[in-house]
Amino acid sequence: MKTFTHVLSIVFLCLFSFSCENENINNSDSSPGNLILIIESINIANSGDQTITYSYNNNQNTQKVYSFNNNTNYTLNTFDNDLVVLSDYYDETDVIMSSTIYSYDSLGRMISHNYLEVNAGVLILKTEMLMNYTANQIIVSKITYDVNGIPTENDLATFTLNSDNLIIKRESGDGLRISEATYNNGNLATYTNSGFGDYDDGYGTFTYTNELASDSYQKDKYLFGSEWRNNVMIQKWYLYSFKALAEQGTNYLSSYSYKLSIDSSEAVSLNAIYEWNDNGQLMTQTKNKLFFNSPHNRVLTYQYQ
């Protein structure tokens, strides 16, 4: 098994090639159809250990199992034409707690996302998201209803795309909260948040390995089809969600840093290391993250048939 880091890749290229230019290396399986399991071990300071187990069958992520503090909940996914259309979330006693229903257009683009939360079989919360596509934008409306079916929140977000169909901007309906991204070779290079508040506004920078990212690394492909990148992102509205773009690019994410505009010493940082087997299949991903000096560490291990 070989261990790869961004620094070692640069050293290798400088020693064994005629130039030290960043050239992509494809020694990993770009479409590992025999992926069957990913086990993600999570350790967050002062929060205990968690484990998420992703199960795969015929290139579909059919089940997720969440283990924390001796409790085990799980999600079962239903597919139509390799697109997830229903995610049912159960507690450890097999009682359903929520359902998420998805629909898509003929191009595989998500056009609706409905979240239903239940308690003892009674609907207590509903969130409805509808997507409208224009030439270079995705406009998403979001309405939240209470237990009586009365709207309690109505929001809007506009996602702007570049010519490569990559999201470069997310703007709130009131135009006050904006996230913007730039790319290099299909990888997220920078992103900024503005309008979220002094202790949220900031900017992020990213580095990548020279290895081409594999399907097993980009596991959302096994849920959301050919338009998986945008299908994932248009559901994400929270402050730091743009960082998810960093694991959707051409190469493996090596590191990132997000610093506050008001104080650049306050930062979120991450470093990642990868291991492959002799067949070029991703076997281990280790992510060591500092969230404003609080360690958040994850190790993902991959199993194949």
C-alpha positions as a printed Julia matrix, in Angstrom:
305×3 Matrix{Float64}:
   0.0    0.0     0.0
   1.32   3.39   -0.87
   0.82   6.66    0.96
   0.49   9.87   -1.05
   0.62  13.5     0.03
   0.72  16.7    -1.94
   4.3   17.44   -0.84
   5.63  14.0    -1.75
   3.99  14.16   -5.16
   5.85  17.37   -5.99
   9.16  15.88   -4.85
   8.54  12.75   -6.95
   7.75  14.75  -10.07
  10.81  16.95   -9.66
  13.14  13.97   -9.29
  11.78  11.69  -11.96
  10.46  13.96  -14.7
  12.0   16.55  -16.95
   9.9   19.32  -15.4
   8.1   20.09  -12.17
   4.85  21.11  -13.81
   1.62  19.96  -12.19
   0.51  17.09  -14.39
  -2.4   14.87  -13.44
  -1.54  11.28  -12.55
  -4.11   8.57  -13.12
  -2.95   5.56  -11.13
  -6.29   5.12   -9.38
  -9.4    3.3   -10.55
 -11.61   6.05  -12.0
 -14.75   3.89  -11.91
 -14.49   1.24   -9.17
 -17.76  -0.56   -9.82
 -17.0   -3.08   -7.07
 -17.06  -0.62   -4.18
 -19.22  -2.2    -1.46
 -18.49  -0.31    1.78
 -17.09   2.93    3.17
 -16.59   3.23    6.92
 -16.15   6.8     8.17
 -14.8    7.15   11.71
 -15.31  10.62   13.2
 -13.7   12.1    16.3
 -14.72  15.61   17.36
 -13.2   17.14   20.47
 -15.45  16.78   23.54
 -18.15  15.07   21.48
 -17.12  11.43   21.45
 -16.61   9.09   18.52
 -19.06   8.5    15.69
 -19.14   6.06   12.8
 -21.01   6.28    9.52
 -21.11   3.15    7.34
 -22.07   3.55    3.67
 -23.22   0.4     1.87
 -23.17   0.08   -1.95
 -24.91  -2.26   -4.36
 -24.69  -1.97   -8.16
 -23.16   1.52   -7.91
 -25.91   2.77   -5.61
 -25.49   3.96   -2.02
 -28.41   1.94   -0.68
 -27.87   2.41    3.07
 -26.15   4.61    5.65
 -25.76   3.5     9.28
 -24.95   6.07   11.99
 -23.43   4.88   15.27
 -22.95   7.26   18.22
 -22.99   6.72   22.01
 -24.22   3.13   21.61
 -27.14   4.28   19.45
 -27.54   3.14   15.86
 -29.8    4.89   13.38
 -29.9    4.29    9.64
 -31.07   5.59    6.27
 -32.47   3.43    3.46
 -32.31   4.87   -0.06
 -34.61   4.03   -2.97
 -33.46   4.61   -6.57
 -34.97   5.17   -9.98
 -32.62   5.17  -13.0
 -29.61   5.4   -10.64
 -30.97   8.54   -8.97
 -32.03   8.51   -5.32
 -35.74   9.35   -5.11
 -36.46   8.5    -1.47
 -34.36   8.51    1.71
 -36.07   7.12    4.82
 -34.35   7.71    8.17
 -35.03   5.27   11.04
 -34.12   5.17   14.72
 -32.58   2.15   16.41
 -36.01   0.62   17.03
 -36.81   0.75   13.29
 -39.29   3.59   13.7
 -39.22   6.05   10.82
 -38.17   9.56   11.86
 -38.03  11.4     8.53
 -38.3   11.01    4.77
 -36.72  13.01    1.97
 -38.31  12.79   -1.48
 -36.39  13.87   -4.6
 -37.45  14.4    -8.22
 -35.46  15.21  -11.36
 -35.91  16.46  -14.9
 -35.02  14.48  -18.03
 -31.38  15.66  -17.74
 -30.98  14.25  -14.24
 -31.11  17.69  -12.6
 -32.9   17.89   -9.26
 -36.15  19.85   -9.48
 -37.63  19.19   -6.04
 -36.55  18.18   -2.55
 -39.2   17.56    0.11
 -38.22  16.82    3.71
 -40.86  15.34    6.04
 -40.18  14.9     9.77
 -42.49  12.72   11.83
 -43.01  11.91   15.5
 -45.05   8.85   16.46
 -46.33   8.73   12.92
 -47.48  12.37   12.95
 -46.0   14.93   10.56
 -44.4   17.7    12.62
 -42.26  19.52   10.03
 -42.13  19.84    6.27
 -39.56  21.63    4.14
 -40.14  22.0     0.42
 -37.43  23.04   -2.04
 -38.16  23.7    -5.73
 -35.47  24.29   -8.38
 -35.86  26.38  -11.53
 -33.15  26.27  -14.22
 -32.16  29.07  -16.57
 -29.22  29.36  -18.97
 -26.59  29.87  -16.26
 -28.5   29.91  -12.98
 -30.4   27.63  -10.63
 -33.03  29.45   -8.56
 -34.08  27.51   -5.47
 -37.09  28.37   -3.32
 -37.41  26.92    0.16
 -40.58  26.9     2.28
 -40.81  25.43    5.8
 -44.18  24.45    7.28
 -45.09  23.79   10.91
 -47.15  20.94   12.31
 -50.34  22.69   11.22
 -49.15  23.11    7.65
 -48.63  26.86    8.08
 -45.54  28.34    6.37
 -43.04  29.57    8.97
 -40.08  30.35    6.71
 -39.82  31.34    3.06
 -36.38  31.71    1.53
 -34.7   31.93   -1.86
 -31.2   31.32   -3.19
 -29.7   31.8    -6.64
 -26.78  29.64   -7.78
 -24.8   30.97  -10.76
 -22.87  28.59  -13.04
 -19.82  29.11  -15.24
 -19.38  27.7   -18.75
 -18.18  24.39  -17.25
 -21.45  23.97  -15.32
 -19.65  24.65  -12.02
 -21.22  26.79   -9.3
 -19.38  30.09   -8.93
 -21.84  32.05   -6.79
 -24.65  31.57   -4.3
 -26.74  34.61   -3.38
 -29.57  34.84   -0.86
 -32.95  36.09   -1.96
 -32.42  39.46   -0.3
 -29.04  39.82   -1.99
 -27.24  40.3     1.34
 -25.46  36.95    1.82
 -23.12  35.95   -0.99
 -20.65  33.1    -1.46
 -18.35  33.13   -4.49
 -15.92  30.56   -5.89
 -13.03  30.4    -8.35
 -11.61  27.27   -9.99
  -8.33  26.01  -11.37
  -8.3   22.92  -13.6
 -11.75  21.95  -12.37
 -10.77  22.25   -8.69
 -12.12  24.82   -6.24
  -9.28  27.33   -5.8
 -10.84  30.0    -3.57
 -14.15  30.96   -2.08
 -15.41  33.92   -0.08
 -18.39  34.56    2.17
 -19.79  38.06    2.66
 -22.87  39.42    4.38
 -23.03  36.62    6.98
 -21.57  38.71    9.85
 -18.16  39.74   11.17
 -17.41  36.35   12.7
 -18.58  34.38    9.69
 -17.38  36.36    6.66
 -14.08  35.11    5.31
 -12.13  33.5     2.52
 -10.88  29.99    1.81
  -7.91  28.68   -0.21
  -7.36  25.08   -1.35
  -4.58  22.77   -2.6
  -4.83  19.4    -4.34
  -2.8   16.32   -5.11
  -1.81  15.43   -8.67
  -3.84  12.23   -8.46
  -7.1   12.2   -10.42
 -10.05  11.78   -8.07
 -11.79   8.4    -8.19
 -15.51   7.64   -8.06
 -15.15   6.06   -4.61
 -13.72   9.35   -3.32
 -16.59  11.32   -4.84
 -19.22   9.14   -3.19
 -22.18  11.43   -3.9
 -22.04  10.13   -7.47
 -23.64   6.98   -6.11
 -26.72   9.01   -5.08
 -27.25  11.85   -7.52
 -26.18  10.65  -10.96
 -24.41  12.55  -13.71
 -25.46  15.96  -12.33
 -24.34  14.98   -8.83
 -22.17  18.05   -8.2
 -24.94  20.6    -8.59
 -27.61  18.26   -7.22
 -25.61  18.11   -3.99
 -24.75  21.8    -3.74
 -28.21  23.28   -4.36
 -29.4   21.52   -1.21
 -26.66  23.16    0.9
 -27.49  26.6     2.27
 -25.46  26.84    5.47
 -22.46  29.13    5.92
 -19.56  26.77    5.23
 -21.3   24.61    2.64
 -19.2   25.95   -0.25
 -16.27  23.91    1.09
 -18.09  20.83   -0.23
 -17.08  21.98   -3.72
 -13.48  21.16   -2.82
 -14.2   17.41   -2.89
 -16.02  17.55   -6.22
 -13.09  18.51   -8.43
 -10.62  16.88  -10.79
  -8.13  15.91   -8.09
  -8.03  14.85   -4.46
  -8.19  17.67   -1.91
  -4.87  18.01   -0.09
  -5.5   20.95    2.25
  -7.56  24.05    2.82
  -7.66  27.08    5.08
 -10.63  29.35    5.8
  -9.82  32.61    7.57
 -12.16  35.22    8.97
 -12.09  38.61    7.28
 -12.15  40.38   10.63
  -9.22  38.38   12.05
  -7.1   36.18    9.78
  -5.61  34.36   12.79
  -9.0   32.77   13.36
  -9.22  29.95   10.89
 -10.55  26.56    9.91
  -7.88  24.31    8.39
  -7.66  20.78    7.05
  -4.95  18.42    5.79
  -5.72  15.14    4.01
  -3.64  12.02    3.31
  -4.62   9.12    1.03
  -3.57   5.48    0.62
  -4.17   3.21   -2.36
  -3.72  -0.52   -2.9
  -1.56  -1.96   -5.67
  -4.56  -1.91   -8.03
  -4.86   1.86   -7.65
  -8.04   1.66   -5.55
  -8.47   4.2    -2.77
  -8.2    2.36    0.57
  -7.87   5.06    3.25
  -8.56   8.78    3.5
  -7.43  10.62    6.65
  -8.68  14.17    7.23
  -7.29  16.17   10.16
  -9.24  19.36   10.67
  -8.95  22.25   13.13
 -12.21  24.13   13.51
 -11.08  27.28   15.3
  -8.56  25.2    17.3
 -11.03  22.38   17.98
  -9.83  19.06   16.43
 -12.3   17.39   14.06
 -10.71  14.24   12.64
 -12.09  11.71   10.16
 -10.74   8.46    8.74
 -12.54   6.79    5.82
 -11.72   3.21    4.84
 -12.91   1.62    1.6
 -13.81  -1.98    0.84
 -14.19  -3.62   -2.59
 -15.36  -7.0    -3.86
